[in-house]
Amino acid sequence: MLSVENLTLHYGASQILHGVSLTARPGAVTAVMGTNGVGKTSLLKAIAGRHPYSGGRITLDGRDLLHLGAAQAAQAGIAYVPQGREIFPLLTVTENLQTGFACLPKSEHAIPRRIYDLFPVLEQMKDRRGGDLSGGQQQQLAIARALIARPRVLLLDEPTEGIQPNIIKQIGKVIGLLRDEGEIAIVLVEQYFDFAYELADDLVVLNRGTVRLSGPAATVDRARLLREVSI
């Protein structure tokens, strides 16, 4: 289980996160919600080792991650799919997927059949350059690349942003399948309310860098949640 305890984070003199705590369980989706600028992406960057945090602890299965950098966090089992996808536009789909091998022993440097089962379009376009794909196809590629490393925690930052509705549905189906397999803890940052609400097992609502509401999704009234994320 991923545990974030009393996390604080600064950009220069500006404090962005104020004692944020959450847990993410294997086989569950923890949805982090809130308006723009409340610290959602900063939280994911801290967990992924993309930005140093000022105080608090991040542990995975009880092991303190001790301010690991991005490469070390990935090796520990944390995969990050950032807002904007960050695929390599001049590499082919296959080559983009192969960049996920960095955290694996050489004997496991093969793209699992499961990746193409989850995202059939990537097999059809495996020789196309990443920059030639549509936004929705690039998002699928970014998630698939993260899964290549066989993570224990999957961090998704706004996976529906700028994506056509049919691809949003496909991505939601994949997230649901990963959750039901019970092996990966999924942390989903998402502003598309219905998408996040329907997938969430646990909810964390941020407002101005603090946790305003948290708990099992089944115990949170939908109307109240909608009000909280609209403040």
Phi and psi in degrees as a GROMACS rama.xvg file:
@    title "Ramachandran Plot"
@    xaxis  label "Phi"
@    yaxis  label "Psi"
@TYPE xy
-87.1641  132.924  LEU-2
-130.933  127.54  SER-3
-114.648  123.981  VAL-4
-124.118  117.954  GLU-5
50.6667  47.8202  ASN-6
-76.683  131.556  LEU-7
-120.247  148.528  THR-8
-149.432  140.167  LEU-9
-124.658  149.035  HIS-10
-113.578  101.711  TYR-11
62.8465  -126.704  GLY-12
-86.3876  -5.70105  ALA-13
-92.5749  124.219  SER-14
-87.8696  125.121  GLN-15
-100.852  -41.5727  ILE-16
-114.96  136.505  LEU-17
-123.608  85.7604  HIS-18
65.3455  47.1802  GLY-19
-81.3797  132.937  VAL-20
-129.209  143.425  SER-21
-161.094  161.429  LEU-22
-127.74  149.042  THR-23
-131.059  120.041  ALA-24
-96.9788  144.56  ARG-25
-58.3847  138.89  PRO-26
77.8327  20.4356  GLY-27
-144.168  152.27  ALA-28
-105.506  120.429  VAL-29
-100.214  110.337  THR-30
-93.1203  125.259  ALA-31
-103.543  117.485  VAL-32
-124.524  163.785  MET-33
150.457  167.971  GLY-34
-73.5631  174.472  THR-35
-60.6891  141.883  ASN-36
81.3934  14.2546  GLY-37
-95.1697  -4.08472  VAL-38
111.193  9.40114  GLY-39
-64.2246  -50.683  LYS-40
-65.6771  -37.9806  THR-41
-60.6712  -37.6585  SER-42
-62.3028  -47.0059  LEU-43
-64.4193  -39.6816  LEU-44
-62.9639  -37.0446  LYS-45
-64.7557  -45.4328  ALA-46
-62.7408  -38.5657  ILE-47
-82.7902  -0.35456  ALA-48
77.4338  15.5195  GLY-49
-84.4437  -20.7685  ARG-50
-146.012  133.117  HIS-51
-67.9142  143.952  PRO-52
-103.793  154.854  TYR-53
-87.5909  -31.177  SER-54
-160.346  166.642  GLY-55
97.5194  -172.772  GLY-56
-136.802  146.795  ARG-57
-124.268  121.693  ILE-58
-125.073  150.33  THR-59
-127.5  115.334  LEU-60
53.171  40.0197  ASP-61
84.999  -8.16402  GLY-62
-91.0192  122.674  ARG-63
-69.4578  123.583  ASP-64
-77.9198  -11.4433  LEU-65
52.4414  50.0845  LEU-66
57.6096  43.5868  HIS-67
-64.3191  148.522  LEU-68
-76.8576  179.196  GLY-69
-61.1892  -44.3297  ALA-70
-65.4501  -42.0049  ALA-71
-68.4646  -37.6925  GLN-72
-63.7244  -40.1726  ALA-73
-63.1689  -41.507  ALA-74
-65.8255  -29.5469  GLN-75
-74.7921  -12.5513  ALA-76
114.167  15.6484  GLY-77
-105.1  117.827  ILE-78
-107.436  137.294  ALA-79
-123.834  124.194  TYR-80
-108.709  100.966  VAL-81
-78.0102  160.781  PRO-82
-62.0444  129.528  GLN-83
96.7697  -8.66278  GLY-84
75.3598  -45.2911  ARG-85
57.0033  38.2443  GLU-86
-77.0852  164.737  ILE-87
-92.4652  109.409  PHE-88
-66.5247  -27.0601  PRO-89
-93.2543  -7.82304  LEU-90
-89.8513  151.563  LEU-91
-70.7876  168.694  THR-92
-56.5218  -45.9635  VAL-93
-60.4904  -45.202  THR-94
-65.3647  -37.5022  GLU-95
-60.7843  -44.1867  ASN-96
-63.0749  -37.3147  LEU-97
-67.4782  -21.0546  GLN-98
-64.819  -19.5219  THR-99
-72.6533  -8.13915  GLY-100
-71.4863  -13.819  PHE-101
-55.7249  -29.8141  ALA-102
-94.8926  4.73527  CYS-103
-112.703  150.45  LEU-104
-64.1698  154.895  PRO-105
-57.9385  -31.1983  LYS-106
-65.6084  -15.8445  SER-107
-108.896  18.4104  GLU-108
-82.6926  71.596  HIS-109
-146.666  143.733  ALA-110
-80.479  116.78  ILE-111
-65.1536  145.504  PRO-112
-55.3745  -31.6826  ARG-113
-58.1991  -33.4312  ARG-114
-60.755  -44.0952  ILE-115
-75.961  -25.4239  TYR-116
-67.7554  -38.174  ASP-117
-72.8527  -37.9327  LEU-118
-130.331  77.3103  PHE-119
-57.0145  -31.4426  PRO-120
-62.6874  -28.1855  VAL-121
-69.8316  -32.37  LEU-122
-69.9342  -39.3749  GLU-123
-65.3245  -29.3353  GLN-124
-115.017  25.7945  MET-125
-63.2681  -22.6029  LYS-126
-98.9851  1.19908  ASP-127
-82.3906  149.761  ARG-128
-72.5327  145.614  ARG-129
-57.5226  -36.0945  GLY-130
-70.4226  -13.8404  GLY-131
-90.4052  -5.59218  ASP-132
-81.1008  156.821  LEU-133
-70.3961  168.704  SER-134
-58.8387  -42.2276  GLY-135
-65.74  -38.9057  GLY-136
-68.539  -37.5433  GLN-137
-64.6823  -37.2008  GLN-138
-64.8336  -41.619  GLN-139
-62.3898  -39.895  GLN-140
-63.4823  -41.3648  LEU-141
-64.1473  -41.0951  ALA-142
-68.2732  -43.2339  ILE-143
-60.8741  -42.0942  ALA-144
-60.9699  -39.1734  ARG-145
-64.1778  -36.9693  ALA-146
-73.4394  -22.1491  LEU-147
-54.9569  -36.3826  ILE-148
-78.4695  2.50944  ALA-149
53.9222  58.1555  ARG-150
-73.2564  160.413  PRO-151
-96.5553  -22.3055  ARG-152
-131.661  131.32  VAL-153
-117.73  118.635  LEU-154
-103.027  122.423  LEU-155
-119.112  119.551  LEU-156
-107.927  106.441  ASP-157
52.3556  57.3077  GLU-158
-67.198  -15.2492  PRO-159
-96.1268  -1.52829  THR-160
-63.3887  122.234  GLU-161
69.6977  21.3371  GLY-162
-107.838  142.658  ILE-163
-69.6172  150.84  GLN-164
-55.5766  -37.6878  PRO-165
-67.499  -32.6782  ASN-166
-75.9429  -35.1524  ILE-167
-57.5201  -43.7218  ILE-168
-61.9285  -41.5599  LYS-169
-64.3757  -43.3147  GLN-170
-64.9939  -40.6151  ILE-171
-60.9307  -39.2878  GLY-172
-63.65  -41.3419  LYS-173
-65.2026  -43.9176  VAL-174
-59.8609  -42.2813  ILE-175
-62.1501  -40.4858  GLY-176
-65.0873  -43.7939  LEU-177
-62.1876  -41.1133  LEU-178
-61.9853  -45.6627  ARG-179
-68.0512  -23.1627  ASP-180
-69.0876  -22.8527  GLU-181
79.4517  12.0925  GLY-182
-106.085  -24.2589  GLU-183
-112.926  136.672  ILE-184
-88.9727  125.515  ALA-185
-112.343  125.968  ILE-186
-111.615  117.621  VAL-187
-113.926  116.018  LEU-188
-96.565  123.313  VAL-189
-155.868  134.885  GLU-190
-98.0552  -15.7923  GLN-191
-74.7484  100.843  TYR-192
-56.5519  -52.512  PHE-193
-62.6677  -39.0934  ASP-194
-60.6407  -49.4343  PHE-195
-67.302  -43.1521  ALA-196
-64.2722  -39.844  TYR-197
-71.4793  -28.7718  GLU-198
-90.5303  -23.124  LEU-199
-70.1013  134.664  ALA-200
-96.5541  -35.9012  ASP-201
-131.238  149.575  ASP-202
-125.121  141.432  LEU-203
-134.113  121.509  VAL-204
-108.221  124.454  VAL-205
-102.462  144.499  LEU-206
-145.05  116.755  ASN-207
53.9749  41.8561  ARG-208
78.5037  9.32207  GLY-209
-124.3  157.014  THR-210
-81.23  117.172  VAL-211
-93.461  -29.4885  ARG-212
-155.19  137.743  LEU-213
-153.579  155.237  SER-214
148.935  176.39  GLY-215
-59.9574  138.095  PRO-216
-59.9147  -33.3518  ALA-217
-65.4107  -18.7786  ALA-218
-98.2926  -2.57034  THR-219
-103.424  124.174  VAL-220
-66.8621  131.818  ASP-221
-59.2646  -44.2063  ARG-222
-63.3142  -40.7164  ALA-223
-64.8339  -42.8515  ARG-224
-61.3015  -43.168  LEU-225
-60.0957  -39.5621  LEU-226
-64.5695  -42.4846  ARG-227
-64.1584  -40.1903  GLU-228
-83.9535  -1.69078  VAL-229
-101.64  -5.34539  SER-230
